[in-house]
Structure formats: C-alpha cells, structure tokens
Amino acid sequence: MFVVLDDRSTVAGGYVACFEREGIAATAVEPSEFFEWFELINDQDVAVIEGFLLGTVSSRRQISARVRSRCRAPLIGLIEARALSETLELFSLGFDDVLAKPFHVREILARSGAIRRRMQIADECVDVGGIRIFFDGRDPIVNGEVLPLPRRERRILECLVLSRNTRITKTQIFNRVYGIFNDEIHENVIESHISRLRKRLKQKLGYDPIDSQRFLGYRLKEFALEDALHPVHRSAATSLTQGTDALLAPSIMRDEENVDGSLRSNDYQRIGDVCSV
C-alpha cells in the first residue's frame, strides 16, 4: 500500500484513483492529520506500507523526518514540473527519489522497487518452485511461461511469495491488496481471488501450490522441494526395512537351515496524462 500526501485533497484523490486502476492499494492522508495518524497505526500496519508519496506539502521536512524515524519505506517526492532547486531541496530532506509530471504508476512501482533493492529490503524478482514474480507490475512467469493475471490476483501472488517462509492471514493479504483503511470491501473477497488464482496456477503447474489452513492462513508450497523429499523418505524407509531384514536374515536363515538344510531368499498510464490532477 502507498500513502499519498498533498495539501490539495483533489490532487491526492486523483493519485489514489490512478493507483487503484492499476490494482495497487493506496490511501490519501491529510498532511495536517499525518502525525496523529502515524502515531495511531501499529507496527504491523506500518510494515504493509510500500512507499510514501509527497506532493505539494508545506510540512515536507517534518513529515519526512517522522517517516524516517519509524520505517524504511521509500519516500518519493512528486512535483508539478522539473525544477532543480526543488529537486535538490527534496533530496536534502532525505527523499529517495523525485518525480515530475507526467509519470505512470508503474514508474513509481519500478522506482520504489529499485529503492527497496538498494536498501536490501526486496529483490528484483523471487522464484518459488516453478513461479517467478516481479515487483514492477509485470505478470509472473509460471513454468517458464508468462501467466497474465488480473491485478488483484497478481498482488495476492506477490504477497504469498514474499511470505513463503511463513503463513499469511486473510486480513494481512487484504491490507496489502486493498489497503488498511478500506471499509467499502469485505475481506472475504480475498477467498474468491485466491480460489481463481488456485485454478490458474494449477492449470500451469499441474498441482495446487497454495496451502491453506483455517484460522492460520495461506502459504505457497514449493512443490519441487516437497516432492523431492518424498522419494528420500520412501527410500529411507526401504533402506531401514532392508537393514532390518539384513539383521534378521542370519537368524532366520539359521532356523531354516536347521529345518531342511536349505536357504530361502528374503525379499516443487501516466499520471498527469491520463489523470487530471
């Protein structure tokens, strides 16, 4: 989720609308209310924020300092036109990047992704089993082929891949996909998205890669790894059985020899162009 701040509420709303058309969660916060809002949200909600976008804001210095004191999310300045003095001022305040209109939401995603990689917060792409996802708006590659996905499903897949070492709850996915302040949509919509995503992935991979447990959440299975473990277990069991037979064989053989003397063998758009803000 991206947080947008601009003294002009209509402009901030325009930015948010453009993000939503790309399937990216964004919320506008009034600059005058930012400090109180930032104090009230918990650390888990702060971790969901993918970037802060500051347009025309009179309190840029104070806001940027407060953001930096609590999180490492990219801080990007949005300006009306290229101006060297304003650009240098923003960089001096600790901004990670500065964009002048017109620009596209995907450009913001690409730039914030690059910033996070430099901070070693995120990788350019991540592979899990036969799935490769990107963080710049591109569709994932599944089993060596590009899999076109609706925007929400693509974001959910990104969440699952990023949380591949642990389970992620429906609420956590909802907050990342729809934002932490979206009261118009019920979080149960995530179940429908995941159901459709399962079918698409299963069609490409030949198995269902999403493991779900009631009340615990979802996890992406690395089928290639898990499948590779089963033969080991089976062979280990076989080896143990064979080892047991080998240990028992001498006594059995001795018994049978005593009976008859014979042996038996045991057998893984551009903001500013498209949006009027």
C-alpha positions in Angstrom: 0.0 0.0 0.0 1.2 3.5 -0.9 0.4 6.6 1.3 -0.2 9.8 -0.6 0.1 13.2 1.0 -0.8 16.5 -0.7 -2.3 19.7 0.6 -4.7 19.6 -2.3 -7.2 16.9 -1.4 -8.5 16.6 -5.0 -4.9 16.0 -6.3 -4.3 13.4 -3.7 -7.5 11.7 -4.6 -6.5 11.7 -8.2 -3.3 9.9 -7.4 -5.1 7.3 -5.4 -7.6 6.7 -8.2 -4.8 6.1 -10.7 -3.2 3.6 -8.3 -6.5 1.8 -7.8 -6.9 1.5 -11.6 -3.6 -0.4 -11.7 -4.8 -2.7 -8.8 -2.5 -1.1 -6.3 -3.8 -0.2 -2.9 -3.2 3.5 -1.9 -4.7 5.9 0.6 -4.6 9.6 0.9 -3.8 11.2 4.3 -4.3 14.9 5.1 -0.9 16.3 5.8 -2.3 18.1 8.9 -3.5 14.8 10.3 -0.5 12.8 9.3 1.4 12.9 12.7 -1.6 11.8 14.7 -2.4 9.1 12.1 1.2 7.8 12.1 1.2 7.5 15.8 -2.0 5.5 16.0 -1.2 2.8 13.4 0.7 -0.2 14.8 4.0 -1.6 13.5 2.3 -4.4 11.6 0.3 -1.8 9.5 3.5 0.3 9.0 5.2 -2.8 7.6 2.5 -3.0 4.9 3.3 0.5 3.5 5.3 0.2 0.3 6.1 3.8 -0.1 5.2 7.4 0.9 4.4 9.9 -1.9 4.6 13.6 -1.1 3.2 16.2 -3.5 2.7 19.8 -2.6 3.0 19.7 1.2 4.1 22.6 3.4 5.4 20.3 6.2 7.6 18.2 4.0 10.6 18.5 6.3 8.7 17.4 9.4 6.9 14.6 7.7 10.0 13.1 6.0 11.8 13.2 9.3 8.9 11.4 11.1 8.7 8.7 8.4 12.4 8.0 8.5 12.3 7.7 12.3 10.0 4.8 12.1 10.3 2.9 8.8 12.5 2.4 5.7 9.7 2.5 3.1 10.7 4.6 0.0 10.0 8.3 0.3 9.2 9.8 -3.1 8.6 13.5 -3.9 6.0 14.4 -6.6 6.5 17.8 -8.2 4.5 19.7 -10.9 7.4 20.4 -13.2 11.2 19.8 -13.3 12.9 22.4 -11.1 16.5 22.0 -10.0 16.1 23.9 -6.7 13.0 21.9 -5.6 14.6 18.6 -6.6 17.8 19.4 -4.6 15.7 20.5 -1.6 13.8 17.3 -1.5 17.0 15.2 -1.7 18.5 17.2 1.1 15.4 16.4 3.2 16.1 12.7 2.8 13.8 11.8 -0.1 14.8 8.7 -2.0 13.6 9.9 -5.4 11.8 12.8 -7.1 9.4 12.6 -10.0 8.0 15.4 -12.1 4.7 15.1 -14.0 3.8 13.3 -16.2 4.6 9.9 -14.8 2.9 6.5 -14.7 2.0 4.4 -11.6 4.2 1.6 -13.0 7.2 4.0 -13.0 6.5 4.7 -9.3 6.4 0.9 -8.7 9.7 0.4 -10.6 11.4 3.2 -8.8 10.2 2.2 -5.3 11.3 -1.4 -6.1 14.7 -0.2 -7.1 15.0 1.8 -3.9 14.0 -1.2 -1.8 16.6 -3.3 -3.5 19.3 -0.8 -2.8 18.2 -0.9 0.9 18.2 -4.7 0.6 14.5 -4.8 1.5 13.4 -6.6 -1.7 14.8 -8.5 -4.7 14.2 -7.7 -8.3 12.4 -11.0 -8.7 11.8 -14.0 -6.5 11.5 -17.7 -7.5 9.4 -20.2 -5.6 9.2 -23.6 -7.2 8.1 -23.0 -10.8 6.9 -19.5 -10.1 8.8 -16.2 -10.7 7.3 -12.9 -9.6 8.5 -9.3 -10.3 7.9 -6.2 -8.3 7.4 -3.7 -11.2 3.9 -4.6 -12.3 5.0 -7.4 -14.8 3.0 -10.6 -14.8 4.6 -13.7 -13.2 6.4 -16.4 -15.1 4.9 -19.8 -14.3 6.6 -23.0 -15.6 8.6 -20.9 -18.0 5.7 -19.0 -19.5 4.2 -15.6 -18.7 0.9 -16.0 -16.9 -1.4 -13.0 -17.4 -3.2 -12.3 -14.1 -5.8 -9.8 -13.0 -4.2 -7.1 -10.9 -5.6 -8.2 -7.6 -4.6 -11.8 -8.1 -1.1 -10.7 -9.1 -0.8 -8.7 -5.9 -2.0 -11.7 -3.9 0.5 -14.0 -5.5 3.2 -11.4 -4.7 2.1 -11.5 -1.0 2.2 -15.3 -1.0 5.7 -15.4 -2.5 7.1 -12.7 -0.2 5.6 -14.6 2.8 6.7 -18.0 1.6 8.5 -18.9 4.8 5.5 -18.4 6.9 1.7 -18.3 6.8 -0.1 -15.1 5.9 -3.6 -14.5 7.1 -6.6 -13.3 5.0 -6.5 -10.0 6.9 -2.9 -9.4 6.1 -3.4 -10.1 2.4 -6.4 -7.8 2.4 -4.5 -5.0 4.0 -1.7 -5.3 1.4 -4.0 -5.6 -1.6 -6.8 -3.2 -0.7 -5.2 -1.0 2.0 -5.6 -0.8 5.7 -8.4 1.8 5.6 -10.7 0.2 3.0 -14.1 -0.2 4.7 -16.1 -0.5 1.5 -15.0 -4.0 0.6 -15.2 -7.0 3.0 -12.0 -9.0 3.4 -13.8 -12.2 2.4 -13.3 -11.1 -1.2 -9.8 -12.5 -0.8 -11.1 -16.0 -0.7 -12.7 -15.5 -4.1 -9.5 -14.1 -5.5 -7.4 -17.0 -4.1 -9.9 -19.6 -5.5 -9.5 -18.2 -9.0 -5.7 -17.9 -8.6 -5.5 -21.5 -7.5 -7.2 -22.7 -10.7 -4.9 -20.6 -12.9 -1.8 -21.8 -11.2 -2.9 -25.4 -11.1 -3.6 -25.4 -14.8 0.0 -24.3 -15.5 1.8 -26.2 -12.7 -0.3 -29.4 -12.6 -0.8 -29.1 -8.9 -2.3 -26.6 -6.4 0.6 -24.6 -4.9 -1.5 -22.8 -2.3 -1.8 -24.5 1.0 -4.5 -23.1 3.3 -5.4 -23.9 6.9 -8.4 -22.5 8.7 -7.6 -19.7 11.1 -3.8 -20.0 10.3 -3.8 -18.6 6.8 -2.2 -19.3 3.5 1.3 -20.5 2.4 2.8 -21.1 -1.0 4.1 -24.6 -1.3 7.5 -25.2 -3.0 6.2 -28.4 -4.7 9.5 -29.2 -6.3 11.3 -29.3 -2.9 8.5 -31.1 -1.1 8.1 -33.7 -3.9 11.8 -34.3 -3.9 11.6 -35.2 -0.2 9.1 -38.0 -0.6 11.4 -40.3 -2.5 14.0 -39.8 0.2 11.5 -40.7 2.8 10.4 -43.7 0.8 14.0 -44.8 0.1 14.9 -44.2 3.7 12.0 -46.5 4.8 13.1 -49.1 2.3 16.7 -48.9 3.5 15.5 -49.3 7.1 13.4 -52.3 6.1 16.2 -53.8 4.1 18.5 -53.2 7.0 16.1 -54.9 9.4 15.8 -57.8 7.0 19.6 -58.0 6.8 19.8 -58.1 10.6 17.1 -60.7 10.9 18.2 -62.8 8.0 21.1 -64.6 9.6 18.9 -65.9 12.5 16.0 -66.8 10.0 18.5 -68.5 7.8 19.9 -70.4 10.6 16.5 -71.5 11.7 15.6 -72.6 8.2 18.8 -74.4 7.8 18.1 -76.4 10.9 14.8 -77.4 9.5 15.6 -78.6 6.0 19.2 -77.6 5.3 18.1 -75.1 2.5 18.1 -71.3 2.3 15.1 -69.0 1.2 15.8 -65.6 -0.3 14.0 -62.7 1.7 12.8 -60.1 -0.4 8.2 -28.2 -6.2 -0.6 5.2 -17.6 0.9 8.0 -16.9 -0.3 10.3 -14.1 -0.8 13.8 -15.5 -1.6 12.4 -18.9 -4.4 10.0 -18.0 -5.4 11.5 -14.7 -6.4 15.1 -14.4 -4.8 16.1 -11.1 
